[in-house]
Amino acid sequence: MDKRKRILVRNKRIATGLMMGAALLFLVARSRKGDGAWEWLAAFAEAAMVGALADWFAVVALFRHPMGIPIPHTAIIKNKKEVIAANLALFIREKFLAGNTLIAKLREYNPAGHLAVYLMSHKNAEALANGLTRVCADSLHFLDDERVRQLLRTALSNRIEAFDLAGSAGAILHTLGKDNRHQIVLDDLLHRLAGWLGTAEAQMKLAGAIDAMCTKEYPLLVAFIPNREQFSKGAGEKVAARINAFMQEVSDDPNHEVRRKFDNAVMNFADRLKSDELLRNKVEAIKLEVVHNQAIADYAANIANDLKSWLKSDLQHPRSKVREKISAAVAGLGATLSANEGLKESLNEHLESLILQYGDRARGAIAGHISGTMKQWESEEYTNEIELSIGSDLQFIRMNGTLVGGVIGLLLHAVSLLLA
C-alpha cells in the first residue's frame, strides 16, 4: 500500500474512532440520568459528537457526496475540477512565474557568479570536457553512415550552387571600401614585395633578367661591357632599390596616385561583380567547375577523412589532446568570468533580458500545460490524488473538532449552571 494511503487510512480510523467514542460516551452518560459527573460527561460527549459529525461532513464534502447523497455544494473538488485547474494555473503564472519575481530570484542567485565557480572546478571542467568529447565521438559515428554523408554532400553542393559568389564578393569589396579599409591590403602587398626585393635571391633574379634582356636587345653593346656579371648584379640592386623607394613613397602618401588608381580599380571591379553579366557568368562557371571537379572533391574528402580519423583516435585515447584543450578552455572561461565583474554583470543582464523577452510566452505555456493536464485527469483519479496529498492532514480537523467540541460543550454546561 502507498505510504500516503496508509497514513490517510490510519488517520481516518483515529478520527472515526474518536467520533464513535464520543457517541458511545454520550449514550452511556444519558443512560445514567443522573447529576454530577455524568451530567458533565454527557455535555462533553454531546458537543464532541456534534463537532465530530460537523467536521466529518465538511471534510467528506470536499471530495465526495456524504453517504452518497448528492447534497448541493458537496464533492467540491470533483465538481470544480476545471475551475481549480484554471485558478491553480493562473496562480502559478501570476505569482511563481511573474517576471519581477523571476528577475528578483535571478539577481539573488547571481547565475554568472555560480557559473564561474562551477567552471573553475577542475572536476567540473573535466566532466564538461568528457561530455563534449562524447558528443563529438557520437557525431563522428553518425557521420560514418553513407546515407548521412550522401545527404550532407548533396545539401552542401546545393547550397554552394545557389550561393551568389560574384554578388557576395562585390558586396565584400564595397564593405572594405568604406573608410578605405581596402588600402590595408595594398599596404600589406607593398610591404611583402619590399621584403622580397630586399633579399639576395630577388636581386639575383633581377640581375639575370637584366642580363638576358641586354643580351637579346643590345648584343653589340653587351660585347663591350668588361664585367657583365658585376654589371648585372649592380643593375639588379639598383632596380630593386628604385622599386623599393617608389613603394615606400606610395606607402607614406595616403593620397598617392597609385592608391587612387587602386581604389578605382577595386570599386570598379566590385561594381562589375554585381552588374556585369559576362563577368558574373565567368565567376559562376569557375565556381561550378570547382564544385563539380572530382579531383578537388576527392582531395577535400581525403582531408575530411584524415581529420575525422585523427579526431576519432584522439577522442578514444585516455589522454585525449582535444579533451585536455576543452577542459583547459572551460577552466579558463571560469577564471576569466570570476575575475571580470563587467563580464558577469553583462551575462546576468542578458539572462534577465531573455527572461523578460520570453517569460510571458513560457509562463503562458507552463500554465496552459498545468491546466490542460489537470483537466484531462479522470475525476475520480484527480480526487483521489488530492485526497492522498492533503486528506491525512484534514483528518486532524475531525480529531480537533471532536475534542474542541467537547471542551465547548463543557463550557456551555458550566455557563448554563451559572445562569440557573
C-alpha positions as CSV (number, residue, x, y, z in Angstrom):
1,M,0.0,0.0,0.0
2,D,1.2,3.5,-0.8
3,K,2.6,5.3,2.2
4,R,0.3,8.3,1.8
5,K,-2.7,6.0,1.6
6,R,-1.6,4.1,4.7
7,I,-1.3,7.3,6.7
8,L,-4.7,8.5,5.4
9,V,-6.4,5.3,6.4
10,R,-4.8,5.4,9.8
11,N,-5.8,9.0,10.5
12,K,-9.4,8.3,9.2
13,R,-9.7,5.4,11.7
14,I,-8.5,7.6,14.6
15,A,-10.9,10.4,13.7
16,T,-13.8,8.0,13.2
17,G,-12.8,6.2,16.4
18,L,-13.0,9.5,18.4
19,M,-16.4,10.2,16.9
20,M,-17.7,6.8,17.8
21,G,-16.2,7.1,21.2
22,A,-18.0,10.4,21.8
23,A,-21.3,8.8,20.6
24,L,-20.8,5.8,22.9
25,L,-19.9,8.1,25.8
26,F,-23.0,10.2,25.2
27,L,-25.3,7.1,25.3
28,V,-23.7,5.8,28.4
29,A,-23.9,9.2,30.2
30,R,-27.5,9.8,29.2
31,S,-28.5,6.3,30.2
32,R,-27.4,7.1,33.8
33,K,-30.0,10.0,34.1
34,G,-28.0,11.5,37.0
35,D,-26.4,14.6,38.1
36,G,-22.8,15.3,38.9
37,A,-20.0,13.9,36.8
38,W,-22.4,12.1,34.4
39,E,-24.1,15.3,33.5
40,W,-20.7,16.9,32.7
41,L,-19.7,13.8,30.7
42,A,-23.0,13.9,28.8
43,A,-22.4,17.6,27.9
44,F,-18.9,16.9,26.8
45,A,-19.9,13.9,24.7
46,E,-22.9,15.6,23.1
47,A,-20.8,18.6,21.9
48,A,-17.9,16.4,20.9
49,M,-20.2,14.2,18.8
50,V,-21.8,17.2,17.1
51,G,-18.4,18.7,16.4
52,A,-17.1,15.4,15.1
53,L,-20.1,14.9,12.8
54,A,-19.9,18.5,11.5
55,D,-16.2,18.3,10.7
56,W,-16.7,14.8,9.1
57,F,-19.4,16.3,6.9
58,A,-17.1,19.2,5.9
59,V,-14.1,17.1,5.1
60,V,-16.0,14.5,3.2
61,A,-17.9,17.2,1.3
62,L,-14.6,18.4,-0.1
63,F,-14.0,15.2,-2.0
64,R,-17.4,13.4,-2.5
65,H,-21.1,13.4,-1.5
66,P,-21.5,12.4,2.1
67,M,-23.1,8.9,2.3
68,G,-23.6,9.1,-1.5
69,I,-26.3,11.7,-1.1
70,P,-26.0,14.5,-3.8
71,I,-26.3,17.4,-1.4
72,P,-25.7,20.8,-3.0
73,H,-22.2,22.2,-2.7
74,T,-20.6,18.8,-1.8
75,A,-18.0,16.9,-3.8
76,I,-16.5,20.3,-4.4
77,I,-13.1,19.2,-5.6
78,K,-14.6,16.7,-8.0
79,N,-17.2,19.1,-9.4
80,K,-14.9,22.1,-9.6
81,K,-12.0,20.4,-11.3
82,E,-11.8,22.7,-14.3
83,V,-12.2,25.8,-12.1
84,I,-9.5,24.6,-9.7
85,A,-7.2,23.7,-12.6
86,A,-7.6,27.2,-14.2
87,N,-7.2,29.0,-10.9
88,L,-4.1,27.0,-10.0
89,A,-2.5,27.6,-13.4
90,L,-3.3,31.3,-13.0
91,F,-1.8,31.4,-9.5
92,I,1.4,29.8,-10.7
93,R,1.7,32.0,-13.7
94,E,1.0,35.3,-11.9
95,K,2.8,34.5,-8.6
96,F,5.5,32.0,-9.1
97,L,6.4,32.8,-12.7
98,A,5.8,36.6,-12.7
99,G,8.6,38.5,-14.5
100,N,9.5,40.6,-11.5
101,T,9.6,37.5,-9.2
102,L,11.9,35.6,-11.6
103,I,14.2,38.6,-12.0
104,A,14.4,39.1,-8.2
105,K,15.3,35.4,-7.8
106,L,17.8,35.5,-10.6
107,R,19.6,38.5,-9.1
108,E,19.6,36.9,-5.7
109,Y,21.1,33.7,-7.2
110,N,23.7,35.5,-9.3
111,P,24.0,32.8,-12.0
112,A,27.2,34.3,-13.6
113,G,29.0,34.1,-10.2
114,H,27.8,30.5,-9.7
115,L,28.7,29.6,-13.2
116,A,32.2,31.0,-12.7
117,V,32.7,28.9,-9.5
118,Y,31.4,25.8,-11.2
119,L,33.6,26.2,-14.3
120,M,36.8,26.9,-12.3
121,S,36.5,23.5,-10.6
122,H,38.9,21.1,-12.3
123,K,36.5,18.2,-11.7
124,N,33.6,20.1,-13.3
125,A,35.8,21.2,-16.2
126,E,36.8,17.6,-16.9
127,A,33.2,16.4,-16.7
128,L,32.1,19.0,-19.2
129,A,35.0,18.1,-21.5
130,N,34.2,14.4,-21.2
131,G,30.5,15.2,-22.1
132,L,31.5,17.3,-25.1
133,T,34.0,14.7,-26.4
134,R,31.4,12.0,-26.1
135,V,29.0,14.2,-28.2
136,C,31.8,14.7,-30.8
137,A,32.6,10.9,-30.9
138,D,28.9,10.0,-31.3
139,S,28.7,12.7,-34.1
140,L,31.6,11.1,-35.9
141,H,30.0,7.7,-35.7
142,F,26.8,9.2,-37.1
143,L,28.7,10.8,-40.0
144,D,30.1,7.4,-40.9
145,D,26.7,6.4,-42.2
146,E,26.9,6.6,-46.0
147,R,23.3,7.8,-46.2
148,V,24.1,10.7,-43.9
149,R,27.3,11.5,-45.9
150,Q,25.4,11.5,-49.2
151,L,22.7,13.8,-47.7
152,L,25.4,16.2,-46.4
153,R,27.2,16.2,-49.8
154,T,24.0,16.9,-51.6
155,A,23.0,19.7,-49.2
156,L,26.4,21.3,-49.4
157,S,26.6,21.1,-53.1
158,N,23.1,22.6,-53.5
159,R,24.0,25.4,-51.1
160,I,27.2,26.2,-52.9
161,E,25.5,26.2,-56.3
162,A,22.8,28.6,-55.0
163,F,25.4,30.9,-53.5
164,D,25.9,34.1,-55.4
165,L,29.7,34.2,-55.3
166,A,30.1,37.2,-57.6
167,G,27.5,39.3,-55.8
168,S,28.8,38.4,-52.4
169,A,32.4,39.2,-53.4
170,G,31.3,42.6,-54.8
171,A,29.4,43.3,-51.5
172,I,32.5,42.4,-49.5
173,L,34.7,44.6,-51.6
174,H,32.3,47.5,-51.2
175,T,32.3,46.9,-47.5
176,L,36.1,47.0,-47.4
177,G,36.0,50.2,-49.5
178,K,34.3,52.0,-46.7
179,D,36.8,54.2,-44.8
180,N,39.5,53.0,-47.2
181,R,39.9,49.7,-45.4
182,H,40.9,48.0,-48.6
183,Q,44.0,50.1,-48.7
184,I,45.3,47.9,-45.9
185,V,45.5,45.1,-48.5
186,L,47.6,47.4,-50.7
187,D,49.9,48.3,-47.8
188,D,50.4,44.6,-47.0
189,L,51.2,43.8,-50.6
190,L,53.8,46.7,-50.8
191,H,55.3,45.5,-47.5
192,R,55.6,41.9,-48.7
193,L,57.0,42.9,-52.1
194,A,59.6,45.3,-50.5
195,G,60.7,42.5,-48.2
196,W,61.1,40.1,-51.1
197,L,63.1,42.7,-53.2
198,G,65.4,43.2,-50.3
199,T,66.6,39.5,-50.5
200,A,69.7,38.4,-52.4
201,E,67.5,35.9,-54.3
202,A,65.3,38.6,-55.7
203,Q,68.2,40.8,-56.7
204,M,69.9,37.9,-58.4
205,K,66.8,37.1,-60.4
206,L,66.6,40.8,-61.4
207,A,70.2,40.7,-62.4
208,G,69.6,37.6,-64.5
209,A,66.6,39.2,-66.2
210,I,68.6,42.4,-67.0
211,D,71.5,40.5,-68.4
212,A,69.1,38.3,-70.6
213,M,67.3,41.5,-71.8
214,C,70.6,43.2,-72.7
215,T,71.9,40.2,-74.5
216,K,68.7,39.9,-76.6
217,E,68.1,43.6,-77.2
218,Y,71.6,45.1,-77.3
219,P,74.0,42.3,-78.3
220,L,76.7,44.7,-79.7
221,L,76.6,46.8,-76.5
222,V,76.9,43.8,-74.3
223,A,80.1,42.8,-76.1
224,F,81.8,46.0,-74.8
225,I,80.8,45.5,-71.2
226,P,84.0,44.4,-69.4
227,N,82.4,42.7,-66.4
228,R,78.9,41.6,-67.3
229,E,78.2,39.7,-64.1
230,Q,79.2,42.6,-61.9
231,F,77.3,45.0,-64.1
232,S,74.1,42.8,-64.0
233,K,74.4,42.4,-60.2
234,G,74.8,46.1,-59.7
235,A,71.9,46.8,-62.1
236,G,69.7,44.4,-60.2
237,E,70.5,46.0,-56.8
238,K,69.8,49.5,-58.2
239,V,66.5,48.4,-59.8
240,A,65.4,46.8,-56.5
241,A,66.4,49.9,-54.6
242,R,64.4,52.1,-57.0
243,I,61.3,49.9,-56.8
244,N,61.5,49.9,-53.0
245,A,61.9,53.7,-52.9
246,F,58.8,54.0,-55.1
247,M,56.8,51.6,-52.9
248,Q,57.9,53.5,-49.8
249,E,56.7,56.7,-51.4
250,V,53.3,55.1,-52.1
251,S,53.2,53.7,-48.5
252,D,53.9,57.1,-46.9
253,D,51.5,59.1,-49.0
254,P,47.8,58.3,-48.3
255,N,46.8,60.4,-51.3
256,H,49.3,58.9,-53.8
257,E,48.1,58.5,-57.3
258,V,48.7,54.7,-57.1
259,R,46.4,54.5,-54.2
260,R,43.7,56.4,-56.1
261,K,44.1,54.1,-59.1
262,F,44.0,51.1,-56.8
263,D,40.8,52.4,-55.1
264,N,39.1,53.0,-58.5
265,A,40.2,49.5,-59.7
266,V,38.7,47.8,-56.6
267,M,35.5,49.8,-56.7
268,N,35.0,49.3,-60.5
269,F,35.7,45.6,-60.1
270,A,33.2,45.4,-57.2
271,D,30.5,47.1,-59.4
272,R,31.2,44.8,-62.2
273,L,30.8,41.7,-59.9
274,K,27.3,43.0,-59.2
275,S,26.2,44.2,-62.6
276,D,28.4,42.8,-65.4
277,E,26.7,39.6,-66.5
278,L,29.6,38.4,-68.5
279,L,32.0,38.7,-65.5
280,R,29.3,37.2,-63.3
281,N,28.9,34.2,-65.6
282,K,32.6,33.6,-65.7
283,V,32.8,33.6,-61.9
284,E,29.8,31.3,-61.7
285,A,31.4,28.9,-64.3
286,I,34.6,28.8,-62.2
287,K,32.6,28.2,-59.0
288,L,30.7,25.3,-60.6
289,E,33.8,23.8,-62.1
290,V,35.5,23.8,-58.7
291,V,32.4,22.3,-57.0
292,H,32.0,19.5,-59.6
293,N,35.7,18.8,-60.1
294,Q,36.2,15.2,-59.0
295,A,39.9,15.7,-58.1
296,I,39.1,18.6,-55.8
297,A,36.2,16.7,-54.3
298,D,38.4,13.7,-53.7
299,Y,41.1,15.9,-52.1
300,A,38.6,17.6,-49.8
301,A,37.1,14.2,-48.9
302,N,40.6,12.8,-48.1
303,I,41.3,15.8,-45.9
304,A,38.0,15.4,-44.1
305,N,38.6,11.6,-43.6
306,D,42.1,12.2,-42.3
307,L,40.8,14.8,-39.8
308,K,37.9,12.5,-38.8
309,S,40.3,9.6,-38.2
310,W,42.6,11.8,-36.2
311,L,39.7,13.1,-34.1
312,K,38.3,9.6,-33.6
313,S,41.7,8.3,-32.5
314,D,42.3,11.2,-30.2
315,L,38.9,11.1,-28.5
316,Q,39.3,7.4,-27.7
317,H,42.7,8.0,-26.1
318,P,42.8,8.2,-22.3
319,R,44.8,11.4,-22.5
320,S,43.0,13.0,-25.4
321,K,44.5,16.3,-26.5
322,V,41.1,17.6,-27.6
323,R,39.6,16.7,-24.2
324,E,42.5,18.4,-22.4
325,K,42.1,21.6,-24.6
326,I,38.4,21.7,-23.9
327,S,38.9,21.2,-20.2
328,A,41.6,24.0,-20.1
329,A,39.3,26.3,-22.1
330,V,36.4,25.6,-19.7
331,A,38.5,26.3,-16.7
332,G,40.0,29.4,-18.4
333,L,36.5,30.7,-19.1
334,G,35.5,30.2,-15.5
335,A,38.7,32.1,-14.3
336,T,38.0,34.9,-16.7
337,L,34.4,35.2,-15.7
338,S,35.3,35.1,-12.0
339,A,37.9,37.9,-12.4
340,N,35.8,40.1,-14.7
341,E,33.0,41.8,-12.9
342,G,31.8,43.6,-16.0
343,L,31.5,40.2,-17.9
344,K,29.5,38.8,-15.0
345,E,27.2,41.8,-15.0
346,S,26.8,41.5,-18.7
347,L,25.9,37.8,-18.6
348,N,23.4,38.4,-15.8
349,E,21.8,41.3,-17.7
350,H,21.5,39.2,-20.8
351,L,19.8,36.4,-18.8
352,E,17.4,38.9,-17.3
353,S,16.6,40.3,-20.8
354,L,15.9,36.7,-22.0
355,I,13.6,36.1,-19.1
356,L,11.7,39.3,-19.8
357,Q,11.7,38.6,-23.6
358,Y,10.5,35.0,-23.4
359,G,9.0,35.0,-19.9
360,D,5.4,35.7,-20.9
361,R,5.3,33.1,-23.6
362,A,6.9,30.5,-21.2
363,R,4.5,31.4,-18.4
364,G,1.5,31.0,-20.6
365,A,2.8,27.7,-21.9
366,I,3.5,26.3,-18.5
367,A,0.2,27.5,-17.1
368,G,-1.6,26.0,-20.1
369,H,0.2,22.7,-19.6
370,I,-0.8,22.6,-15.9
371,S,-4.4,23.5,-16.6
372,G,-4.7,21.1,-19.6
373,T,-3.1,18.2,-17.7
374,M,-5.4,18.6,-14.7
375,K,-8.5,18.9,-16.9
376,Q,-7.6,15.6,-18.7
377,W,-7.4,13.7,-15.4
378,E,-10.3,11.3,-14.7
379,S,-12.4,12.9,-11.9
380,E,-12.0,10.0,-9.5
381,E,-8.3,9.8,-10.1
382,Y,-8.0,13.5,-9.7
383,T,-10.0,13.5,-6.4
384,N,-8.1,10.5,-5.0
385,E,-4.7,12.1,-5.8
386,I,-5.7,15.3,-3.9
387,E,-7.1,13.4,-1.0
388,L,-3.9,11.4,-0.8
389,S,-1.9,14.6,-0.7
390,I,-3.9,16.5,1.9
391,G,-6.6,14.1,3.2
392,S,-4.5,12.8,6.1
393,D,-3.9,16.3,7.4
394,L,-7.6,17.1,7.1
395,Q,-8.4,14.2,9.4
396,F,-6.8,16.2,12.2
397,I,-9.6,18.7,11.7
398,R,-12.0,15.9,12.5
399,M,-10.0,14.9,15.6
400,N,-9.6,18.5,16.8
401,G,-13.3,19.2,16.1
402,T,-14.2,16.3,18.3
403,L,-12.0,17.4,21.2
404,V,-12.7,21.1,20.8
405,G,-16.4,20.5,20.5
406,G,-16.3,18.5,23.8
407,V,-14.5,21.3,25.6
408,I,-17.0,23.9,24.3
409,G,-19.8,21.6,25.5
410,L,-18.3,21.6,29.0
411,L,-18.0,25.4,28.9
412,L,-21.6,25.8,27.7
413,H,-22.8,23.4,30.5
414,A,-20.9,25.5,33.1
415,V,-22.4,28.7,31.8
416,S,-25.9,27.1,32.0
417,L,-25.4,26.1,35.6
418,L,-24.1,29.6,36.5
419,L,-27.2,31.2,34.8
420,A,-29.5,28.8,36.6
